[in-house]
Amino acid sequence: MSAGSLSGVEALRSHWPEYLIEAWALGTFMISAGVFATLLEYPNSPLHRVLTDPGLRRVLAGVAMGLTAIAIIYSPWGKRSGAHMNPAVTLSFLSLGKVRGWDAAYFIAAQFAGGTIGVLLVLALFGSTFSAPPVSYAVTVPGPAGVPAAFAAELGISAALMFTILLVSGSARTAPFTGLVAGGLVATYISLEAPLSGMSMNPARTFASAAPGLMWQDMWIYFTAPTAGMVGAAQLYRLARCPLACAKLIHPSNVRCIHCGAGPSAPQAGTGSRSAAFRSGSGSAIGFLLLCLFSAAVTPSGAHPSCAAVASLRETPTATRT
């Protein structure tokens, strides 16, 4: 049976590694977002005390998240699924005919689940230090300029990101740099646009931060504006008749692609090839990170020098709400 005629069950049976990777990708991104938000914005954090300029802290957060996105996109697992990490990205490629319906549905479900799990892991690590203001689960809400400005900003940055991704990935000469460009835009947007909307561009990212604390304020903005911006940019790109590549941000020839069928043939369930993919260097790196965070959470500060800053934050009393 051709990949285009797979049923929902058959797609899940054949493509579940890519679906799990999408959950892992946004979950990892949200862990990074939560950790850096806490380190930079919690009032008793040593970094917050040293970096008194909120603009500088925002730039550093942008650099951290841009580098996180780049690391995920270029990781072995990111190259496997395409590293969408974002329902609006997946829907944009679906609108271009580059992603099949069932794959898009499972990708989006995995992104919402993975992002939420990532936030819950940070909550388990930091507790009220992460959940209470001013960190507030790293939630995205409109800034002082209000709802119209937040909507317009999310619409604009989402459209610009998607159009740029399609433009860069559509050329064989520039395609290898797609992840770098995407990460650079994430860093730039957090640095400059975050005061307007919190800089989401991602319905699953906003949902993940909002769900644990039931912070549904203006949620509609972050579902509609990024999706409309990205899908609209994708259709504009199609109308411009520019070269259109696959739905992967990075497309190595030696890794299977469930979207265009390129790369090695998809192995059968339970084969050694699939198991090997999940023992990649990416998995080892993330496993080390989670081990470090877990160690900081359960051991006294100073027991693990590499995690001392994380442990010290957990032991510091929460600041009084204002």
Backbone hydrogen bonds in HBPLUS format (Angstrom, degrees):
<---DONOR---> <-ACCEPTOR-->    atom                        ^
c    i                          cat <-CA-CA->   ^        H-A-AA   ^      H-
h    n   atom  resd res      DA  || num        DHA   H-A  angle D-A-AA Bond
n    s   type  num  typ     dist DA aas  dist angle  dist       angle   num
A0005-SER N   A0002-SER O   3.06 MM   3  5.55 152.0  2.14 112.1 119.8     1
A0006-LEU N   A0003-ALA O   3.40 MM   3  5.49 167.0  2.42 110.3 110.2     2
A0011-ALA N   A0007-SER O   2.79 MM   4  5.93 158.3  1.83 153.8 159.8     3
A0012-LEU N   A0008-GLY O   3.06 MM   4  6.21 157.2  2.11 141.4 147.6     4
A0013-ARG N   A0009-VAL O   2.92 MM   4  6.15 155.1  1.98 147.9 155.0     5
A0014-SER N   A0010-GLU O   2.94 MM   4  6.09 152.1  2.02 146.3 153.3     6
A0015-HIS N   A0011-ALA O   2.76 MM   4  5.60 158.2  1.81 151.8 157.8     7
A0018-GLU N   A0015-HIS O   3.06 MM   3  5.63 121.3  2.42 115.3 127.9     8
A0019-TYR N   A0015-HIS O   3.27 MM   4  6.63 155.3  2.34 149.7 157.0     9
A0020-LEU N   A0016-TRP O   2.95 MM   4  6.15 165.5  1.97 158.2 160.6    10
A0021-ILE N   A0017-PRO O   2.93 MM   4  6.14 149.3  2.02 145.0 154.2    11
A0022-GLU N   A0018-GLU O   3.07 MM   4  6.36 151.3  2.15 144.8 151.0    12
A0023-ALA N   A0019-TYR O   3.21 MM   4  6.61 152.6  2.29 145.1 152.1    13
A0024-TRP N   A0020-LEU O   2.86 MM   4  6.18 161.8  1.90 152.0 157.2    14
A0025-ALA N   A0021-ILE O   2.74 MM   4  5.94 155.5  1.80 152.4 159.4    15
A0026-LEU N   A0022-GLU O   3.22 MM   4  6.43 174.0  2.22 153.7 152.3    16
A0027-GLY N   A0023-ALA O   2.92 MM   4  5.91 152.8  2.00 145.7 154.7    17
A0028-THR N   A0024-TRP O   2.79 MM   4  5.88 156.4  1.85 148.8 154.3    18
A0029-PHE N   A0025-ALA O   2.99 MM   4  6.25 157.1  2.05 145.1 152.0    19
A0030-MET N   A0026-LEU O   2.88 MM   4  6.07 155.0  1.94 149.0 154.9    20
A0031-ILE N   A0027-GLY O   2.95 MM   4  6.20 147.7  2.06 144.0 153.1    21
A0032-SER N   A0028-THR O   3.02 MM   4  6.28 165.7  2.04 151.5 154.7    22
A0033-ALA N   A0029-PHE O   2.87 MM   4  6.14 157.5  1.92 144.8 151.9    23
A0034-GLY N   A0030-MET O   2.84 MM   4  5.93 162.5  1.87 146.2 150.7    24
A0035-VAL N   A0031-ILE O   2.92 MM   4  6.09 163.8  1.95 153.2 157.7    25
A0036-PHE N   A0032-SER O   2.97 MM   4  6.07 172.6  1.97 155.1 157.4    26
A0037-ALA N   A0033-ALA O   2.90 MM   4  5.90 152.6  1.98 143.0 151.4    27
A0038-THR N   A0034-GLY O   3.05 MM   4  6.14 153.7  2.12 141.2 147.7    28
A0039-LEU N   A0035-VAL O   2.92 MM   4  6.17 165.2  1.94 152.5 156.8    29
A0040-LEU N   A0036-PHE O   2.94 MM   4  5.91 152.7  2.01 144.5 151.1    30
A0041-GLU N   A0037-ALA O   2.87 MM   4  5.62 149.6  1.96 140.3 148.4    31
A0042-TYR N   A0038-THR O   3.08 MM   4  5.15 155.4  2.14 129.4 134.2    32
A0045-SER N   A0042-TYR O   2.91 MM   3  5.39 165.1  1.93 124.6 128.5    33
A0049-ARG N   A0045-SER O   3.07 MM   4  6.37 154.8  2.13 154.1 160.9    34
A0050-VAL N   A0046-PRO O   3.07 MM   4  6.30 148.6  2.17 144.7 152.7    35
A0051-LEU N   A0047-LEU O   2.82 MM   4  5.91 166.4  1.84 155.3 159.5    36
A0056-LEU N   A0053-ASP O   3.13 MM   3  5.36 120.9  2.50 102.6 116.1    37
A0057-ARG N   A0053-ASP O   3.10 MM   4  6.46 158.3  2.15 152.5 158.9    38
A0058-ARG N   A0054-PRO O   2.94 MM   4  6.11 151.1  2.03 142.5 150.2    39
A0059-VAL N   A0055-GLY O   3.02 MM   4  6.31 152.9  2.10 144.1 151.1    40
A0060-LEU N   A0056-LEU O   2.97 MM   4  6.26 161.7  2.01 151.8 156.4    41
A0061-ALA N   A0057-ARG O   2.89 MM   4  6.13 153.5  1.96 145.7 153.3    42
A0062-GLY N   A0058-ARG O   2.87 MM   4  6.11 152.2  1.95 144.8 152.8    43
A0063-VAL N   A0059-VAL O   2.90 MM   4  6.23 158.2  1.95 152.6 157.8    44
A0064-ALA N   A0060-LEU O   2.93 MM   4  6.13 162.3  1.96 148.0 153.1    45
A0065-MET N   A0061-ALA O   2.93 MM   4  6.13 162.0  1.97 151.2 155.6    46
A0066-GLY N   A0062-GLY O   2.82 MM   4  5.91 152.9  1.89 148.0 156.3    47
A0067-LEU N   A0063-VAL O   2.94 MM   4  6.09 162.3  1.97 150.1 154.4    48
A0068-THR N   A0064-ALA O   2.96 MM   4  6.16 146.5  2.08 138.0 148.0    49
A0069-ALA N   A0065-MET O   2.94 MM   4  6.14 162.1  1.97 146.3 150.1    50
A0070-ILE N   A0066-GLY O   3.00 MM   4  6.26 159.0  2.04 146.9 152.8    51
A0071-ALA N   A0067-LEU O   2.91 MM   4  6.07 161.7  1.94 148.4 153.3    52
A0072-ILE N   A0068-THR O   3.02 MM   4  6.27 158.3  2.07 151.9 157.3    53
A0073-ILE N   A0069-ALA O   2.94 MM   4  6.12 167.9  1.95 154.1 157.6    54
A0074-TYR N   A0070-ILE O   3.02 MM   4  6.15 162.5  2.05 154.2 157.8    55
A0075-SER N   A0072-ILE O   3.25 MM   3  5.13 153.9  2.32  98.9 106.6    56
A0079-LYS N   A0075-SER O   2.96 MM   4  6.21 155.2  2.03 157.9 163.7    57
A0080-ARG N   A0077-TRP O   2.92 MM   3  4.93 133.7  2.14  96.4 110.5    58
A0081-SER N   A0077-TRP O   3.19 MM   4  6.60 157.8  2.25 164.1 164.6    59
A0082-GLY N   A0078-GLY O   2.93 MM   4  5.56 150.2  2.02 142.4 152.0    60
A0249-LEU N   A0082-GLY O   3.28 MM 167  5.35 164.8  2.30 121.1 125.4    61
A0089-VAL N   A0086-ASN O   3.05 MM   3  5.30 124.5  2.37 104.8 118.4    62
A0090-THR N   A0086-ASN O   3.08 MM   4  6.44 164.7  2.10 157.5 161.5    63
A0091-LEU N   A0087-PRO O   2.82 MM   4  6.00 163.5  1.85 152.5 156.9    64
A0092-SER N   A0088-ALA O   3.03 MM   4  6.09 143.8  2.17 134.6 144.2    65
A0093-PHE N   A0089-VAL O   3.06 MM   4  6.43 159.6  2.10 154.4 158.4    66
A0094-LEU N   A0090-THR O   2.89 MM   4  6.14 147.1  2.00 144.8 155.3    67
A0095-SER N   A0091-LEU O   2.88 MM   4  6.09 152.8  1.96 143.8 150.1    68
A0096-LEU N   A0092-SER O   3.18 MM   4  6.47 128.3  2.46 135.1 148.4    69
A0096-LEU N   A0093-PHE O   3.18 MM   3  4.98 134.5  2.40  90.5 103.1    70
A0098-LYS N   A0093-PHE O   2.85 MM   5  5.14 157.0  1.90 163.5 156.5    71
A0097-GLY N   A0094-LEU O   3.00 MM   3  5.07 160.0  2.04 106.2 112.4    72
A0104-ALA N   A0100-ARG O   2.88 MM   4  6.13 159.1  1.93 158.4 165.0    73
A0105-ALA N   A0101-GLY O   2.98 MM   4  6.25 157.8  2.03 150.2 156.2    74
A0106-TYR N   A0102-TRP O   2.97 MM   4  6.18 166.1  1.99 154.0 156.9    75
A0107-PHE N   A0103-ASP O   2.82 MM   4  5.91 156.1  1.88 148.9 156.5    76
A0108-ILE N   A0104-ALA O   2.97 MM   4  6.11 166.8  1.99 150.7 153.6    77
A0109-ALA N   A0105-ALA O   3.05 MM   4  6.26 163.0  2.08 146.5 151.4    78
A0110-ALA N   A0106-TYR O   2.93 MM   4  6.02 159.5  1.97 146.6 152.4    79
A0111-GLN N   A0107-PHE O   2.86 MM   4  6.13 152.4  1.94 150.1 158.3    80
A0112-PHE N   A0108-ILE O   3.07 MM   4  6.33 164.7  2.10 155.1 157.4    81
A0113-ALA N   A0109-ALA O   3.04 MM   4  6.22 164.6  2.06 148.1 152.8    82
A0114-GLY N   A0110-ALA O   2.76 MM   4  5.79 169.4  1.77 153.4 157.2    83
A0115-GLY N   A0111-GLN O   2.99 MM   4  5.93 164.8  2.02 144.8 149.6    84
A0116-THR N   A0112-PHE O   3.17 MM   4  6.23 161.3  2.21 142.9 148.1    85
A0117-ILE N   A0113-ALA O   2.98 MM   4  6.18 160.5  2.02 152.2 157.9    86
A0118-GLY N   A0114-GLY O   2.96 MM   4  6.16 156.0  2.01 148.4 155.0    87
A0119-VAL N   A0115-GLY O   3.13 MM   4  6.46 154.9  2.19 147.6 153.1    88
A0120-LEU N   A0116-THR O   2.98 MM   4  6.25 158.3  2.03 150.0 156.3    89
A0121-LEU N   A0117-ILE O   2.92 MM   4  6.19 145.6  2.04 148.4 157.6    90
A0122-VAL N   A0118-GLY O   3.18 MM   4  6.52 153.8  2.25 145.1 151.3    91
A0123-LEU N   A0119-VAL O   2.90 MM   4  6.20 153.5  1.97 148.3 156.5    92
A0124-ALA N   A0120-LEU O   2.89 MM   4  6.13 150.9  1.98 142.6 150.1    93
A0125-LEU N   A0121-LEU O   3.05 MM   4  6.29 140.3  2.22 138.7 149.3    94
A0125-LEU N   A0122-VAL O   3.13 MM   3  4.98 122.8  2.47  90.5 105.3    95
A0126-PHE N   A0122-VAL O   2.89 MM   4  6.07 171.5  1.89 161.6 161.7    96
A0127-GLY N   A0123-LEU O   2.72 MM   4  4.90 144.9  1.84 131.9 141.5    97
A0129-THR N   A0126-PHE O   3.34 MM   3  5.50 144.9  2.47 134.0 127.8    98
A0130-PHE N   A0127-GLY O   3.02 MM   3  5.73 145.1  2.14 118.1 125.6    99
A0131-SER N   A0127-GLY O   3.15 MM   4  6.41 154.6  2.22 140.0 147.7   100
A0132-ALA N   A0128-SER O   2.88 MM   4  5.27 164.2  1.91 135.2 138.7   101
A0137-TYR N   A0130-PHE O   2.85 MM   7  5.61 172.3  1.86 148.3 149.7   102
A0136-SER N   A0132-ALA O   3.02 MM   4  4.90 173.8  2.02 119.6 118.4   103
A0138-ALA N   A0135-VAL O   2.94 MM   3  5.50 150.8  2.03 118.7 128.0   104
A0139-VAL N   A0136-SER O   3.07 MM   3  5.98 149.3  2.16 128.2 132.2   105
A0143-GLY N   A0196-LEU O   2.83 MM  53  4.67 165.5  1.86 128.1 123.7   106
A0146-GLY N   A0143-GLY O   2.99 MM   3  5.78 167.6  2.01 126.0 130.1   107
A0150-ALA N   A0146-GLY O   3.11 MM   4  6.33 154.7  2.18 146.4 154.2   108
A0151-PHE N   A0147-VAL O   2.88 MM   4  6.08 166.6  1.90 164.1 166.5   109
A0152-ALA N   A0148-PRO O   2.98 MM   4  6.12 169.9  1.99 149.6 152.7   110
A0153-ALA N   A0149-ALA O   2.89 MM   4  5.95 157.3  1.94 145.7 152.5   111
A0154-GLU N   A0150-ALA O   2.93 MM   4  6.10 167.1  1.95 152.7 155.8   112
A0155-LEU N   A0151-PHE O   2.90 MM   4  6.07 161.3  1.94 152.6 158.4   113
A0156-GLY N   A0152-ALA O   2.94 MM   4  6.07 161.5  1.98 146.6 151.6   114
A0157-ILE N   A0153-ALA O   2.94 MM   4  6.10 178.4  1.94 160.8 161.0   115
A0158-SER N   A0154-GLU O   3.07 MM   4  5.89 153.2  2.14 139.2 147.0   116
A0159-ALA N   A0155-LEU O   3.07 MM   4  6.16 160.4  2.11 144.3 149.8   117
A0160-ALA N   A0156-GLY O   2.99 MM   4  6.17 163.1  2.01 150.5 155.5   118
A0161-LEU N   A0157-ILE O   2.95 MM   4  6.04 156.3  2.01 141.7 148.1   119
A0162-MET N   A0158-SER O   3.04 MM   4  6.23 170.8  2.05 153.1 155.1   120
A0163-PHE N   A0159-ALA O   3.00 MM   4  6.10 170.9  2.00 154.3 157.2   121
A0164-THR N   A0160-ALA O   3.03 MM   4  6.02 156.2  2.08 142.2 149.1   122
A0165-ILE N   A0161-LEU O   2.92 MM   4  6.14 159.6  1.96 151.6 157.3   123
A0166-LEU N   A0162-MET O   3.00 MM   4  6.25 166.7  2.02 155.8 158.5   124
A0167-LEU N   A0163-PHE O   2.94 MM   4  6.08 155.5  2.00 144.4 151.8   125
A0168-VAL N   A0164-THR O   2.86 MM   4  6.01 168.7  1.87 157.4 159.5   126
A0169-SER N   A0165-ILE O   2.91 MM   4  5.90 166.0  1.93 150.7 155.4   127
A0170-GLY N   A0166-LEU O   2.99 MM   4  5.75 130.4  2.24 134.2 145.1   128
A0175-ALA N   A0171-SER O   2.76 MM   4  5.58 138.9  1.93 157.5 168.4   129
A0177-PHE N   A0174-THR O   2.88 MM   3  5.59 157.1  1.94 125.8 133.2   130
A0178-THR N   A0175-ALA O   3.07 MM   3  5.38 168.4  2.09 121.6 121.9   131
A0181-VAL N   A0177-PHE O   2.98 MM   4  6.26 159.9  2.02 159.1 164.6   132
A0182-ALA N   A0178-THR O   2.91 MM   4  6.12 164.8  1.93 153.6 158.1   133
A0183-GLY N   A0179-GLY O   2.92 MM   4  6.03 165.4  1.94 147.3 151.5   134
A0184-GLY N   A0180-LEU O   2.89 MM   4  6.01 151.9  1.97 141.4 149.7   135
A0185-LEU N   A0181-VAL O   2.94 MM   4  6.21 150.7  2.03 148.9 156.2   136
A0186-VAL N   A0182-ALA O   3.00 MM   4  6.32 155.7  2.07 148.5 155.3   137
A0187-ALA N   A0183-GLY O   3.01 MM   4  6.27 162.4  2.05 149.8 153.8   138
A0188-THR N   A0184-GLY O   2.97 MM   4  6.16 156.6  2.03 142.9 149.7   139
A0189-TYR N   A0185-LEU O   2.80 MM   4  5.93 166.8  1.82 154.9 158.3   140
A0190-ILE N   A0186-VAL O   3.02 MM   4  6.19 164.5  2.05 151.6 155.5   141
A0191-SER N   A0187-ALA O   3.12 MM   4  6.22 157.7  2.17 142.8 149.1   142
A0192-LEU N   A0188-THR O   2.95 MM   4  6.12 152.2  2.03 151.7 158.8   143
A0193-GLU N   A0189-TYR O   2.65 MM   4  5.00 146.2  1.76 134.9 147.0   144
A0196-LEU N   A0193-GLU O   2.82 MM   3  5.68 160.6  1.85 134.6 140.6   145
A0198-GLY N   A0194-ALA O   2.72 MM   4  4.16 143.2  1.85 127.4 135.3   146
A0206-THR N   A0202-ASN O   3.13 MM   4  6.42 162.9  2.16 158.7 162.2   147
A0207-PHE N   A0203-PRO O   2.94 MM   4  6.09 162.4  1.97 148.1 153.6   148
A0208-ALA N   A0204-ALA O   2.93 MM   4  5.94 156.5  1.98 141.3 147.7   149
A0209-SER N   A0205-ARG O   3.35 MM   4  6.62 152.5  2.43 143.0 148.2   150
A0210-ALA N   A0206-THR O   3.00 MM   4  6.14 149.7  2.09 146.9 156.2   151
A0211-ALA N   A0207-PHE O   2.85 MM   4  5.75 164.1  1.88 161.1 162.0   152
A0214-LEU N   A0210-ALA O   2.86 MM   4  5.58 104.8  2.44 144.2 163.9   153
A0215-MET N   A0210-ALA O   2.90 MM   5  4.60 158.8  1.95 134.5 136.2   154
A0214-LEU N   A0211-ALA O   3.12 MM   3  4.84 158.4  2.17 101.6 108.3   155
A0219-MET N   A0216-TRP O   3.18 MM   3  5.30 150.6  2.27 134.8 126.1   156
A0221-ILE N   A0218-ASP O   3.13 MM   3  5.85 147.3  2.24 116.6 123.7   157
A0222-TYR N   A0219-MET O   3.00 MM   3  5.58 123.6  2.32 113.4 125.4   158
A0223-PHE N   A0220-TRP O   3.30 MM   3  5.19 147.7  2.41  96.1 105.3   159
A0224-THR N   A0220-TRP O   2.97 MM   4  6.02 163.0  2.00 153.3 157.4   160
A0225-ALA N   A0221-ILE O   2.92 MM   4  5.60 152.1  2.00 143.4 151.7   161
A0228-ALA N   A0224-THR O   2.81 MM   4  5.86 167.3  1.83 157.3 161.6   162
A0229-GLY N   A0225-ALA O   2.85 MM   4  5.86 161.2  1.88 151.2 157.3   163
A0230-MET N   A0226-PRO O   2.93 MM   4  6.00 167.3  1.95 148.8 152.1   164
A0231-VAL N   A0227-THR O   2.93 MM   4  5.91 166.2  1.95 151.4 155.6   165
A0232-GLY N   A0228-ALA O   2.89 MM   4  5.66 151.8  1.97 135.8 145.0   166
A0233-ALA N   A0229-GLY O   2.95 MM   4  6.03 152.5  2.03 138.3 146.0   167
A0234-ALA N   A0230-MET O   2.89 MM   4  6.12 152.8  1.96 147.3 155.0   168
A0235-GLN N   A0231-VAL O   3.01 MM   4  6.30 154.5  2.08 148.5 154.6   169
A0236-LEU N   A0232-GLY O   2.93 MM   4  6.17 152.5  2.00 146.2 154.5   170
A0237-TYR N   A0233-ALA O   2.86 MM   4  6.06 153.1  1.93 146.0 153.4   171
A0238-ARG N   A0234-ALA O   2.96 MM   4  6.25 149.8  2.06 140.9 149.2   172
A0239-LEU N   A0235-GLN O   2.92 MM   4  6.18 158.4  1.97 147.6 152.9   173
A0240-ALA N   A0236-LEU O   3.00 MM   4  6.25 140.2  2.16 141.7 152.4   174
A0241-ARG N   A0238-ARG O   2.95 MM   3  5.21 156.3  2.00 107.5 115.0   175
A0257-CYS N   A0262-ALA O   2.93 MM   5  5.35 136.9  2.12 166.1 156.2   176
A0261-GLY N   A0257-CYS O   2.96 MM   4  5.18 136.8  2.15 131.6 142.8   177
A0271-THR N   A0268-GLN O   3.20 MM   3  5.85 152.0  2.29 144.6 141.9   178
A0275-SER N   A0271-THR O   3.45 MM   4  6.77 163.2  2.48 145.9 150.5   179
A0276-ALA N   A0272-GLY O   2.85 MM   4  6.02 151.9  1.93 148.6 156.7   180
A0277-ALA N   A0273-SER O   3.09 MM   4  6.37 146.8  2.20 143.1 151.3   181
A0278-PHE N   A0275-SER O   3.12 MM   3  5.31 127.4  2.41  97.8 110.9   182
A0279-ARG N   A0276-ALA O   2.98 MM   3  5.06 161.0  2.02 106.0 110.7   183
A0283-GLY N   A0280-SER O   3.07 MM   3  5.44 120.3  2.45 103.9 116.9   184
A0284-SER N   A0280-SER O   3.29 MM   4  6.73 154.8  2.35 146.9 153.9   185
A0285-ALA N   A0281-GLY O   2.98 MM   4  6.24 158.3  2.03 151.0 156.2   186
A0286-ILE N   A0282-SER O   3.04 MM   4  6.30 167.6  2.06 157.0 159.4   187
A0287-GLY N   A0283-GLY O   2.87 MM   4  5.95 155.6  1.93 146.2 154.0   188
A0288-PHE N   A0284-SER O   2.96 MM   4  6.18 152.6  2.03 146.2 152.7   189
A0289-LEU N   A0285-ALA O   3.05 MM   4  6.37 156.9  2.10 146.5 152.7   190
A0290-LEU N   A0286-ILE O   2.93 MM   4  6.20 166.7  1.95 157.0 159.4   191
A0291-LEU N   A0287-GLY O   2.93 MM   4  6.08 153.1  2.00 144.4 152.4   192
A0292-CYS N   A0288-PHE O   2.89 MM   4  6.12 155.3  1.95 149.0 155.5   193
A0293-LEU N   A0289-LEU O   2.97 MM   4  6.28 162.2  2.00 153.0 157.3   194
A0294-PHE N   A0290-LEU O   2.84 MM   4  6.00 159.0  1.89 147.7 154.0   195
A0295-SER N   A0291-LEU O   2.86 MM   4  6.01 156.1  1.92 145.8 152.6   196
A0296-ALA N   A0292-CYS O   3.02 MM   4  6.27 155.5  2.08 147.2 153.5   197
A0297-ALA N   A0293-LEU O   3.05 MM   4  6.26 142.0  2.20 140.3 150.6   198
A0297-ALA N   A0294-PHE O   3.09 MM   3  5.03 121.6  2.45  91.6 106.7   199
A0298-VAL N   A0294-PHE O   3.14 MM   4  6.38 141.5  2.30 148.0 156.7   200
A0299-THR N   A0295-SER O   3.02 MM   4  5.84 130.4  2.27 149.7 158.3   201
A0303-ALA N   A0300-PRO O   3.13 MM   3  5.82 166.1  2.15 137.9 140.4   202
A0307-CYS N   A0304-HIS O   2.90 MM   3  5.48 152.2  1.98 121.3 129.8   203
A0308-ALA N   A0305-PRO O   3.26 MM   3  5.01 171.4  2.27 105.5 106.7   204
A0311-ALA N   A0307-CYS O   3.01 MM   4  6.24 167.1  2.02 160.9 164.7   205
A0312-SER N   A0308-ALA O   2.87 MM   4  6.00 157.0  1.92 150.4 156.5   206
A0313-LEU N   A0309-ALA O   3.21 MM   4  6.39 147.7  2.32 139.2 146.7   207
A0314-ARG N   A0310-VAL O   3.27 MM   4  6.60 154.4  2.34 146.7 152.8   208
A0315-GLU N   A0311-ALA O   3.19 MM   4  6.48 143.5  2.33 144.8 154.3   209
A0316-THR N   A0313-LEU O   3.20 MM   3  5.22 150.7  2.29  99.7 108.3   210
